[in-house]
Every structure is written in C-alpha cells, then in structure tokens.
Amino acid sequence: NECIDGVKLLKRCAAFKFYNSSSQEVRTNEAMHETANNACREYNCSWIWHQDSNILNVNTEVMRKLVLINVSVSSSLIVSDINDDNPAVNFWGDTVANGFYKRSPDYFDVSKQLYAGLFAVPYVSGAYLVKAEVMDDLSFHQPSYKDKDSDIVFCNSVRKSGHLFFLNTESVDMNFINGRTNESVAYPMFEYIPENKLAFYLSFYMKWDHYRQRDWSWSAATMVQHPCEDVYVMELFTPNFGNTMVKAALASEQWGYRSWNKGWEKLDTLALHDVGYGKAWEFFSTDYIPTVANRKFNGFESTGHPLGAFFTRMTNSSEPTDSLQGNGVFTVLVSLSEGENGQLFFNDICKVSPKVGDVLIFPSRLTNFVRFVPPKNGTMMSIVSFYK
C-alpha cells in the first residue's frame, strides 16, 4: 500500500522483502541491507526505505512526508504506545566514546512529543528513508561490530560521511508491533492487541470517532444510534476487523452447538478462546465496555470482564432462533458479516439490520429478548459477549 501511495509522488515504486532465515540465501542484517541497496541501484531509484523491525504505519503517507522533507537520511518517530509514561522509541539523542549511544537530556521530552519538529539525532533504528545518491557513502558493516549492531554501524557511517540523520516528531506516524506471532492462531493480528493498544485503535480495527465514545471527549464522538428501547448501536469496528475475524473463525474446526445460556444452543457457535482470541477480547472489553455501558445504562456497573465470548454464524439453511435472553447484566453483539437480509428482532417488535462493524449493546434481561433471523444468501456472523 505504501508503494502504491508513493506512485503519485515518486512516479514508480518497487517493493522487496528479504527474510532473515537460515533457509534463505540472504542471512545477515548487513547482507539484507546491501542486497536492497544493490536492487535500488539496478532500478536507478531515487530513495530507498530500510525497515528492519515489525512496524505498523499508522499514517499511510509517512514516506511522502519524509520525501518532501528532502534530506539525505530521515525517519519519523516510532513508539510502542503513545500513552506510556516511558514509551519505547526508535532514537537515541547522544553518543558515548566507543561509538554506542545514550539518552540525551531532552530524550523523554522528544519521546513524548513535548518538543515537536525536525531534529538532527545521532542514532535512529527500525525504519528510515535514504537518498540513493548518498548510499555509497554509507555502510552496514564494520569488522569490530557484531551483525546485530549493523544499525549502529550505519548511524556511525552517516555521521562520519558528513551527513545528518533527521527525526521528524511532528506526529507519531508509526508504531512498533510488539510480540511474536502465535503459530496456533490462524490470523494473529488481533492477538497483538494487549501489547499494541494504540495500533489497534487507530489503524487496523477501530473507527476513531467511535472509539472516542469511551474517552473524556465522548460528547464530540459520532452519535450513537438508538433504534430500540435500551438497544444502542455504534459503528465501531472497521471492515478489516470483520474480515479478519471471519477468516480466523472459519479456519477453525471447533464449531458446534453449545449452551451459553438457555436457548443459545440452537446457534452454531465457536468460543473466541478456541481461536486464541480470548485474551485480546478481554483486553478490549475491560478497556472499552465499562465507560460506554455505564454511561448508557444508569445504575449498571461493570468491570468489562466477559462471562463468555463466542462467534455465531447463520446461513440461509439455518432456522430462526427463539427469542433469546443474554447472560449476566448486559450483552454486546458485534456484526462481522451481514449476509442478505440477516436481521435481529428485539422483543419481536423492533428490527435491526446491523452492518459490518456495528456493535450493539443491550441489557440481558426479560425486557430485551433477541431473535436471530438468518440471511437469504451468504453468512451472517457475529461476536456475542455477556458481561456481569
């Protein structure tokens, strides 16, 4: 996507991936960077983007911004979580005698964006943009350094060649993705949520205006719909979230008919923890649900810890359910795919046709029965979660 976006500014763009694996010909950090540089020369490129960390580009125009800054070597500020008191970032502000680096006096202020602007710094890692015309002056290899320190060698060579390394801190355009992929999870990005809260909320899965419903600025957020008595609908999740969850759920072979509460055993369901998403869903629930639910349902207090969370699916061959009562104090339903004319009826009088990404919150009590009506075509899938 970055490459496609960059075409508007750079006329053409080519992307390469090099894997640091013993099964590949390219094995060392130094060799990967040099291979990329050689490819850049072959294509007669103007710029080369080096990235050697797991990074989420929150701002998809990050390359465009750095090109327009138009310096020899540059990067944007990368953080692990902007809300941390001590965020992990991608730069050091000072050097020590042996060529390594340390924090400068203004390190924390720059990290937290108390100072914003374009700073010349001695060391940046993770990802950076380099002008092709200066690449021959730069190196990733020095015999006295280990391969894992190739980033230090590169930054030393930037300074020794007379160039400056600029860091743009005007906005946080990128975030480190922490943690490793759990190979048992079919689509693991949701698994990263507890370690990558900001990336989750701002890019992959959430619509920012609706995320603000849980924030102090909730009154400025997009209006919550109120189609039925005590039923609230928020357009919270993105289509990307729906697609990811559907793919992960359909890849599982543990679907079945399980009694989550009386009557629910008629639905084909799959527990979120059976696909490795239990921890991530609990994180989202405790972070988001309490403030929204407590504001909408006066007198209800909840910590947001789910009593149960599961996928549901219905096709045109499914039977409509009876009127079902949720468990606990209130129920949250997230629409993942719509099907054609898939519907929910509350108390058999109020009809809701949720769109992908819609979140419905309603009390789990006798006055709020819900009935599932299958779609005419396709599959209607949801996440349902009960809360005490």
C-alpha positions as CSV (number, residue, x, y, z in Angstrom):
1,N,0.0,0.0,0.0
2,E,2.9,2.4,0.8
3,C,4.3,1.6,-2.6
4,I,1.0,2.3,-4.4
5,D,0.5,5.6,-2.5
6,G,4.0,6.6,-3.3
7,V,3.5,6.4,-7.1
8,K,1.6,9.7,-7.0
9,L,4.8,11.4,-5.8
10,L,7.7,9.2,-7.0
11,K,6.3,8.1,-10.4
12,R,7.2,4.5,-9.7
13,C,7.9,2.3,-6.7
14,A,9.2,-1.2,-6.2
15,A,9.0,-3.2,-3.0
16,F,11.2,-6.1,-1.9
17,K,11.1,-8.4,1.1
18,F,14.2,-10.1,2.5
19,Y,13.9,-12.8,5.1
20,N,16.5,-13.4,7.8
21,S,16.3,-17.2,7.8
22,S,18.8,-19.9,7.7
23,S,16.9,-21.4,4.7
24,Q,17.4,-18.3,2.7
25,E,20.5,-17.2,0.8
26,V,20.3,-13.7,2.4
27,R,21.0,-14.3,6.1
28,T,22.6,-11.3,7.9
29,N,21.3,-7.9,8.5
30,E,24.2,-6.4,6.7
31,A,23.6,-8.7,3.7
32,M,19.9,-7.9,3.6
33,H,20.6,-4.1,3.5
34,E,23.3,-4.5,0.9
35,T,21.0,-6.6,-1.3
36,A,18.3,-3.9,-1.0
37,N,20.9,-1.2,-1.9
38,N,22.0,-3.2,-5.0
39,A,18.4,-3.6,-6.1
40,C,18.0,0.2,-5.7
41,R,21.0,0.8,-7.9
42,E,19.7,-1.6,-10.5
43,Y,16.4,0.2,-10.7
44,N,18.1,3.6,-10.7
45,C,15.9,4.6,-7.8
46,S,15.9,8.0,-6.1
47,W,15.2,6.8,-2.5
48,I,15.4,3.6,-0.5
49,W,13.3,2.7,2.5
50,H,15.1,0.5,5.0
51,Q,12.8,-1.3,7.6
52,D,14.2,-3.9,9.9
53,S,11.5,-4.0,12.7
54,N,7.9,-5.1,12.9
55,I,6.2,-1.7,12.4
56,L,2.7,-0.5,11.8
57,N,2.5,2.6,9.6
58,V,-0.4,4.4,11.3
59,N,-0.1,7.3,8.9
60,T,0.0,5.8,5.4
61,E,1.7,8.9,3.9
62,V,4.8,8.6,6.1
63,M,7.1,8.1,3.1
64,R,5.5,11.0,1.3
65,K,6.2,13.3,4.3
66,L,9.8,12.2,4.5
67,V,10.4,12.6,0.8
68,L,9.0,16.2,1.0
69,I,11.4,16.9,3.9
70,N,14.1,16.1,1.3
71,V,17.2,15.4,3.4
72,S,19.8,12.7,3.0
73,V,18.6,10.4,5.8
74,S,15.4,10.7,7.7
75,S,12.8,8.9,9.8
76,S,9.6,9.5,11.7
77,L,9.2,9.0,15.4
78,I,8.2,5.4,16.1
79,V,6.8,4.5,19.5
80,S,5.5,1.3,21.2
81,D,2.5,3.1,22.8
82,I,2.0,6.9,22.9
83,N,0.1,6.6,26.1
84,D,3.0,5.0,28.0
85,D,4.9,7.2,30.6
86,N,8.1,5.8,29.2
87,P,7.5,4.8,25.6
88,A,9.9,2.7,23.6
89,V,11.1,4.8,20.7
90,N,13.5,4.5,17.8
91,F,16.2,7.0,18.5
92,W,19.0,8.0,20.9
93,G,20.0,11.6,21.4
94,D,23.6,11.3,22.4
95,T,26.8,9.3,21.9
96,V,29.5,7.6,24.0
97,A,33.1,7.2,23.3
98,N,33.0,3.6,21.9
99,G,30.6,4.6,19.2
100,F,27.4,3.5,21.0
101,Y,24.6,5.7,22.1
102,K,22.8,7.0,25.2
103,R,19.9,9.2,26.1
104,S,20.2,13.0,25.7
105,P,18.8,15.4,28.4
106,D,15.7,16.1,26.2
107,Y,15.2,12.4,25.3
108,F,12.0,12.0,27.3
109,D,10.5,15.3,26.1
110,V,11.1,14.4,22.5
111,S,9.8,10.9,23.0
112,K,6.6,12.2,24.5
113,Q,6.3,14.9,21.8
114,L,6.6,17.7,24.3
115,Y,9.1,19.0,21.7
116,A,7.8,18.6,18.1
117,G,9.7,19.3,14.9
118,L,12.6,18.1,12.9
119,F,15.7,17.1,15.0
120,A,19.2,16.0,14.0
121,V,20.0,12.9,16.1
122,P,22.9,10.6,16.1
123,Y,21.0,7.3,16.1
124,V,17.7,6.0,14.6
125,S,16.6,2.4,14.1
126,G,13.6,0.5,12.9
127,A,12.9,2.3,9.6
128,Y,14.4,5.2,7.7
129,L,14.4,6.8,4.2
130,V,17.8,7.3,2.5
131,K,18.6,9.2,-0.7
132,A,20.1,6.9,-3.3
133,E,22.8,9.4,-4.1
134,V,24.4,9.1,-0.6
135,M,24.2,5.3,-0.2
136,D,27.7,4.8,-1.5
137,D,28.9,6.8,1.5
138,L,27.2,4.7,4.0
139,S,27.8,1.2,5.4
140,F,26.2,-1.5,7.5
141,H,29.4,-3.5,8.1
142,Q,32.4,-2.9,10.3
143,P,34.6,-5.9,11.4
144,S,34.7,-4.8,15.1
145,Y,30.9,-4.9,15.4
146,K,28.6,-7.9,15.5
147,D,25.9,-8.2,12.8
148,K,23.2,-7.4,15.3
149,D,24.8,-4.0,15.7
150,S,24.6,-3.2,12.0
151,D,22.2,-0.3,12.8
152,I,24.9,1.3,15.0
153,V,27.5,0.9,12.2
154,F,25.0,2.5,9.7
155,C,24.4,5.5,12.0
156,N,28.1,5.9,12.7
157,S,28.7,6.0,8.9
158,V,26.0,8.7,8.4
159,R,27.9,11.0,10.8
160,K,31.4,10.1,9.6
161,S,30.3,10.8,6.0
162,G,29.3,14.3,6.9
163,H,25.5,13.7,6.7
164,L,22.9,14.3,9.3
165,F,20.2,11.9,10.4
166,F,16.9,13.8,10.8
167,L,14.0,12.7,13.0
168,N,10.5,14.1,12.4
169,T,8.5,14.2,15.6
170,E,5.6,16.4,14.4
171,S,3.3,13.4,14.6
172,V,3.5,9.7,15.5
173,D,3.3,8.1,12.1
174,M,4.4,4.6,13.0
175,N,4.2,2.2,15.9
176,F,6.3,-0.8,16.9
177,I,4.3,-4.1,16.9
178,N,5.4,-5.9,20.0
179,G,5.4,-9.7,20.5
180,R,5.7,-12.7,18.2
181,T,3.1,-14.4,16.2
182,N,1.4,-17.4,17.8
183,E,1.6,-20.0,15.1
184,S,-1.6,-21.7,16.5
185,V,-3.6,-18.6,15.7
186,A,-4.8,-18.5,12.1
187,Y,-4.9,-14.7,11.8
188,P,-2.7,-13.4,14.6
189,M,-3.0,-9.5,14.4
190,F,-5.9,-9.4,16.9
191,E,-3.7,-11.4,19.3
192,Y,-1.3,-8.4,19.5
193,I,-3.9,-6.0,21.0
194,P,-2.8,-6.2,24.6
195,E,0.7,-5.1,23.6
196,N,-0.3,-2.7,20.8
197,K,-3.3,-0.8,22.1
198,L,-2.6,2.4,20.0
199,A,-2.1,0.5,16.8
200,F,-5.3,-1.5,17.3
201,Y,-7.4,1.6,18.0
202,L,-6.0,3.9,15.3
203,S,-5.4,1.7,12.3
204,F,-6.4,-1.9,12.0
205,Y,-9.8,-2.3,13.6
206,M,-11.4,0.8,15.1
207,K,-13.1,3.8,13.7
208,W,-11.6,6.6,15.7
209,D,-14.7,8.7,16.0
210,H,-16.5,5.9,17.8
211,Y,-13.5,4.9,19.9
212,R,-13.9,8.3,21.4
213,Q,-17.1,7.2,23.0
214,R,-15.1,5.7,25.8
215,D,-12.9,8.8,26.2
216,W,-13.3,12.1,28.1
217,S,-14.3,13.7,24.7
218,W,-17.2,11.3,24.1
219,S,-19.6,14.2,23.5
220,A,-17.7,15.0,20.4
221,A,-17.8,11.5,19.0
222,T,-20.1,10.2,16.3
223,M,-23.6,9.9,17.6
224,V,-24.7,6.5,19.0
225,Q,-27.8,5.1,17.3
226,H,-30.8,4.1,19.5
227,P,-33.1,2.0,17.3
228,C,-35.0,0.2,20.0
229,E,-35.6,0.7,23.7
230,D,-32.4,0.1,25.6
231,V,-30.6,-1.0,22.4
232,Y,-27.6,1.1,21.4
233,V,-25.7,0.7,18.1
234,M,-22.2,2.1,17.4
235,E,-20.3,1.9,14.1
236,L,-17.2,0.9,16.0
237,F,-15.1,-1.6,14.0
238,T,-13.7,-1.4,10.5
239,P,-14.4,-3.9,7.7
240,N,-10.9,-5.1,8.2
241,F,-11.8,-6.3,11.6
242,G,-14.8,-8.1,10.3
243,N,-12.8,-9.8,7.5
244,T,-10.0,-10.8,9.9
245,M,-12.4,-12.3,12.4
246,V,-14.5,-14.1,9.8
247,K,-11.3,-15.7,8.3
248,A,-10.0,-16.7,11.6
249,A,-13.3,-18.2,12.8
250,L,-14.0,-20.1,9.5
251,A,-10.5,-21.6,9.7
252,S,-11.4,-23.4,12.9
253,E,-12.8,-26.9,13.1
254,Q,-14.3,-26.4,16.6
255,W,-17.7,-25.0,15.7
256,G,-20.6,-26.6,17.4
257,Y,-23.9,-26.2,19.2
258,R,-23.1,-25.2,22.8
259,S,-25.3,-23.8,25.6
260,W,-24.1,-20.4,26.5
261,N,-27.5,-19.6,28.1
262,K,-30.9,-21.2,27.7
263,G,-31.8,-21.4,24.0
264,W,-28.5,-20.4,22.6
265,E,-27.5,-24.0,21.9
266,K,-29.6,-23.7,18.7
267,L,-26.9,-21.4,17.2
268,D,-23.8,-22.7,15.6
269,T,-21.1,-21.1,17.8
270,L,-17.3,-21.0,18.4
271,A,-15.6,-19.7,21.5
272,L,-13.1,-16.9,21.0
273,H,-10.5,-18.6,23.2
274,D,-10.7,-21.6,20.8
275,V,-9.0,-19.5,18.1
276,G,-6.6,-17.8,20.5
277,Y,-8.5,-14.5,20.9
278,G,-9.7,-14.8,24.5
279,K,-7.0,-12.6,26.0
280,A,-7.4,-9.9,23.3
281,W,-11.1,-9.8,23.6
282,E,-10.9,-9.4,27.4
283,F,-8.4,-6.6,26.9
284,F,-10.8,-4.7,24.6
285,S,-13.8,-5.4,26.8
286,T,-12.2,-4.1,30.0
287,D,-10.7,-1.1,28.2
288,Y,-13.8,0.0,26.3
289,I,-17.0,-1.6,27.5
290,P,-17.3,-0.2,31.1
291,T,-17.3,3.5,30.4
292,V,-19.7,3.2,27.4
293,A,-22.1,0.8,29.1
294,N,-22.2,2.6,32.4
295,R,-23.0,5.8,30.6
296,K,-25.8,4.3,28.6
297,F,-27.4,2.1,31.3
298,N,-27.7,4.2,34.5
299,G,-27.2,2.0,37.6
300,F,-25.3,-0.7,35.8
301,E,-21.7,-1.0,36.9
302,S,-19.3,-3.4,35.1
303,T,-15.6,-4.1,35.1
304,G,-16.0,-5.3,31.5
305,H,-14.8,-8.8,32.2
306,P,-16.8,-11.1,29.8
307,L,-18.7,-14.1,31.2
308,G,-18.4,-15.7,27.8
309,A,-17.5,-14.6,24.3
310,F,-18.2,-16.6,21.1
311,F,-18.7,-16.4,17.4
312,T,-22.2,-17.1,15.9
313,R,-23.0,-17.9,12.3
314,M,-26.2,-18.4,10.3
315,T,-26.7,-19.2,6.7
316,N,-29.9,-19.4,4.5
317,S,-30.2,-23.1,5.7
318,S,-30.3,-22.1,9.4
319,E,-33.6,-21.9,11.3
320,P,-34.6,-18.7,13.0
321,T,-34.0,-18.8,16.7
322,D,-36.5,-18.4,19.5
323,S,-36.3,-15.2,21.5
324,L,-33.1,-15.5,23.5
325,Q,-32.0,-13.9,26.7
326,G,-28.4,-13.0,27.3
327,N,-26.4,-13.9,30.4
328,G,-25.2,-11.5,33.1
329,V,-26.2,-7.8,33.2
330,F,-25.8,-6.8,29.5
331,T,-24.9,-8.3,26.1
332,V,-22.6,-7.0,23.4
333,L,-23.0,-8.2,19.8
334,V,-20.5,-7.3,17.0
335,S,-21.6,-7.8,13.4
336,L,-18.8,-9.4,11.3
337,S,-20.7,-10.2,8.1
338,E,-24.2,-9.3,7.1
339,G,-25.4,-11.9,4.6
340,E,-28.5,-10.8,2.6
341,N,-31.3,-9.6,4.9
342,G,-30.0,-11.1,8.0
343,Q,-31.8,-9.5,10.9
344,L,-32.2,-9.2,14.7
345,F,-35.5,-8.7,16.4
346,F,-35.8,-7.4,19.9
347,N,-38.9,-8.5,21.7
348,D,-40.3,-9.4,18.3
349,I,-41.3,-5.8,17.6
350,C,-38.1,-3.9,16.9
351,K,-36.0,-4.9,13.9
352,V,-32.3,-4.1,13.5
353,S,-30.2,-5.0,10.4
354,P,-26.6,-4.4,11.6
355,K,-23.8,-3.5,9.2
356,V,-20.3,-5.0,9.3
357,G,-18.5,-3.4,12.3
358,D,-21.7,-2.4,14.2
359,V,-21.6,-3.0,17.9
360,L,-25.0,-3.5,19.7
361,I,-25.2,-3.1,23.5
362,F,-28.4,-4.1,25.2
363,P,-29.4,-5.4,28.7
364,S,-29.5,-9.2,29.4
365,R,-32.9,-9.2,31.0
366,L,-36.5,-10.3,30.4
367,T,-37.4,-7.0,28.7
368,N,-34.7,-7.4,26.0
369,F,-35.1,-10.8,24.2
370,V,-33.2,-11.1,20.9
371,R,-34.2,-13.3,18.0
372,F,-31.8,-14.1,15.1
373,V,-33.3,-14.3,11.6
374,P,-31.0,-16.0,9.0
375,P,-30.0,-14.3,5.8
376,K,-31.5,-15.2,2.4
377,N,-28.0,-15.6,1.0
378,G,-24.4,-15.6,2.4
379,T,-23.4,-15.9,6.0
380,M,-24.4,-13.7,9.0
381,M,-21.6,-13.9,11.6
382,S,-21.3,-12.1,14.9
383,I,-19.4,-12.0,18.1
384,V,-21.6,-12.2,21.2
385,S,-20.3,-11.5,24.6
386,F,-22.0,-11.4,28.0
387,Y,-21.0,-9.2,30.9
388,K,-21.6,-9.3,34.6
